[in-house]
């Protein structure tokens, strides 16, 4: 019994000894056990149970105090040694550290975007219970298009749905903000009752809306402002609450400041109460969200919405037929536009990192072969295998940590570059992208993992070295066939990954190139566009808007250097759209199956200025006014589709469902097709109605935001100020914003694509560069290892050509294998890119072939250089090397 | 050889554990447990060197050249297990002397300041 007890406590003690480093244990473990055993006997003799307890207490405290110290001592030794080694081989260190810095830095940068956009919690309480609500329009067929709610649908859900704790809606509005430097524009969100409660947010300063203010709507004259607005536009005023600002000419009181990072929905700066109309079943303009009751699942809530939507359709067939209700998790609704591209970039940088790792592992492996003697000597001096492994790992992790630190700096720079590339609109979100603790922890972990990974490859090889063999072998060291196989495998992997990266980037470049060079149907040269928003307070009357547009265009056209000006409701370089269902005269009208066209409202002179060709008929003129016959211009594609083989001029069409008897519009001409690049291939057919006629009730919707576009004979950027001044001469309260000119059209409109393409190209270039470096390194190494063999072959009469082919053959084999694997990988992976590619197939054979050729050529060049060097080997020198 | 040329003062002051160990080995070689016992006895049980402290110090003193391993043999007073014995090197001896002198100097200073009234001079 006693004996058993003893052996148990000794076993425990032996287990505790594992806290010490292996070498320490190996050297002193047995003595320590002896000592413990002896003391235990002694204590048992003297103090019994209390003594044993005391002994354990002292022993545990002793181990806890001394074991870390032993580890630290070894670590300090290893780090010191590693640092000396790094200093001694500065070239090696620089290459390894830079390679790792690029790999880790690229990952840190993209991860910081992932962190900000996909991972960071939304600024809402209990976001799991938060859902977005939509009307789902089935009018265009397919799976349906998500649109906003009609106001009546929103109120119906709010009254009838039992699944929700609360339901709230908001509508987007652009207001003019009077500032010292001229009228500015601010995105203000009109919110329904209990909006803040539904989202689960509270102002950080001041208060939310009171029930009375919510009932009064915009008449309450109170606003909440975003943190960014407070900081930027109010200069971080220490007392923002209670300040008044002038919006649309009316003074409003700031009652609170929202938390930092809260810009919901997307880029908002200001919120105020708004009253919605429960009887309006038409325009689908409301964005609504709801908070699920605890325990209610999204599926249950959706099932309830389905019932409500059937009820709505029965009750209001003319407005609700063809619509159902849909619910999605708020997070999904916020990220789905960016998710694919960000995840793809993450995969791309992951590949870059793997290539970087392979390269550094290659370097370390080659170096470990050179250091075989050093390891053998150490082992002979008593360093255990474990101790050697530990030292090698310390070296590689140190390299990787230094690389990681540099990488974080690099990432910081990349993120700034990214933010600068993006249009201002998107930098709101990018403001949130920075290197925070989460990102730093990520980078640290990556650096650690990378260090351990690249260190393990040579470490395991070292630990397999046969000591005696090595010491006997004398000076000549060789990696042996195992080492070569490992090097070759790493190179093949690198080539394959680089090929996948290049293919992805190649597809993106092709896509962007075709996008930029596609014929848009108009000229972008010397073109400037800017947006103008009419405040509802002063421009509720349509004639006020018509008069403003006429006067503004007159003044702008009179400016020197301006060759044309026009106004349109949706400029081709935006992603907005407005569709209209219509009917042809003489054909049955079915509101459910009415064909759709892009609805555009333009001023006279717009087409001439844009250089859109007139195919037949006539342009709009100033005579097409609210008093004259309603007219319409149709695009060529619309003419082709609805009047095939006929002349559409003189035909009549009208909007359906015909609210209050929409008038018939007479087609007066056909114009060329205009491409709106960001809309993709939705609907090509477009009609245009004159601005002066569009504002009549019943004809269409009111147009409160317009684009003014001008063509200049001078530098467009120079013309902008005079154009703005001309507008403000007509009305000095109007906000003019989003000025885009000339070459920056593409930059602004397709910049998310452009940015991801630039990044894709950078990453794949990095991947290619590193892979080629890897191949070059391995080929050079192989040649240097075989100098002796080459010497013998040449001494035996081999021609330089033979040697060259012999070495190249081995390189070609690796390259081809890598290319084959890479092509297979690319075919598998580019499928995930197809949603990003509008202009090119994801399996575009030209891209695949081109990229494979490019990579193979560069890789072969990397093999050729060392091979050629091999042919210069002097047989005598090579043999004397012995 | 090189060790004997080193200045013993470069290692001063020693850690309390280190000096205790040197002291214990001053009158002949001992194994670890015996060192621990002697230290405990001399300090009336106040200083109990735990295994980690003892062998951590031994490891460092070995590498400093203060002590060396003599041989491994059973201790007739204990059991039949083989034990590793340690002894002072010449350098260790000089370091121990230097440390003792340093401490003696401190004690003299304390005495001069009348801090040791209740202790008789040696």
Interface residues (C-beta under 8 A of the other chain):
Chain A: X20 X24 X27 X28 X31 X32 X34 X35 X36 X38 X39 X58 X59 X61 X62 X63 X65 X66 X67 X69 X70
Chain B: X31 X32 X33 X36 X48 X50 X51 X52 X53 X54 X55 X56 X58 X59 X78 X81 X83 X84
